[in-house]
Amino acid sequence: MVDVIIDFLAERKAAWLKAKLKTDMDETAQQDLHVEANDKFSLATWLPDAAKRVTQLSMVSHPSKFSHPSAKTSAIIAQCSTANDGYLRTGNINYALDVFGNAAAMDVYKFLSLTLTDGRTVLTHIENDSDVIKPILTINTATYDELKQGFISIKQEDTSTKTDRLIKQVYFPVEQNYHLLSILTPSGLLTKIKTSLDAMRFSEPTKEAKAHKKDNKFHPTGFEDLLNLTVTAYGGTQPQNVSVLNSQNAGRAYLLPSTPPTLQKRDIRLPTYDFFKNCLWRGQFKESFDSLHKLMSLDINNVSIKDGINNIIKFIIDQVLEKAFAIRAYNIGWSSSEHYKQLPLAQRIWLDDMHLEQRANQELWLEVVSRSFAGWIVHSYEASVEHLHNKKILSSTESSHIRQFIEEAISQDKEFF
């Protein structure tokens, strides 16, 4: 396992020498640099130095520099519970912690993030005082406990509540007061989303399936994609100044669509307490009521006039029934919702096919609906002609005739009710 750490320091030494060595340097100067490098990147020298520099870094779940590179807040590691609430949020997704701080000390974080052959990181081994890491951190220039306390300080709990004027803030109502919340970015969650979407959109199987689609060829599995994504950038040309994860993502992150859903317009209105008041607009029947009024206003009383009046009333009934049938076809059981609890039982039986058995075997509901239906036509007729100079208020005999006719029409068309 120590080979991973030795290789890490060797890579650091090689990069350091590459930056320091010049082509015009003499052999002695080059040898001096190699001697310096061997000492600088030895365990005895590099580990104590790294344990000191680690104080310039903090592990966090929500870095503040995503809001502004100069923002300085408490180092927050959010501890959120998991819940089956359907939200893509901290607590419901497991993701790695981020690190922010002095970019010159990021090599220390890379060291602590090295994965050893057992699959655990160096930091995890140090936190658990494993027998694997103790020999590596046992050197003559510092004690194991000194190195451990230095390295684990990257993850130390920050009990302060420091925010910054550069952080986006929002007032959130709590009872009669407001809490001022500082909005921070879950960078690990952003990274998890980006990694998942990149795998979905740019993996080799996806590329193969897209090539088949382009050539109009069949592919057995096809591919998945997510449309309407927005790519945002953090940190400009210096993404490492924001955080480690931001640097790994080259400053890029995906924003998922958060627009309201597109709702299909419902052509019918479901009654909440009375079908005749909620679903019937008198203006839709204006032409029929005007024609009815013309015939009702005539002084002529013969069979043709009576038939004309009855035909108009029958036409109005058919128009109303059409709306009732549309409600029936909407969705079986719609009236069982709490929202429609004030709707009379008779109308629920009439308008919701969930009550087919009651509709077929009971008579009381039909009597109740018939009376309400007749009352609506009489009231609507009188209201529609109220503004006319020659308005005609129906006599009790005429009202009775209309009610009787409606009840007869309903009785004849019972199978439609």
Summary of the structure (lengths in Angstrom):
residues: 417
radius of gyration: 39.4
end to end distance: 81.4
largest distance: 130.1
contacts: 1073
relative contact order: 0.08
helix: 53%
strand: 8%
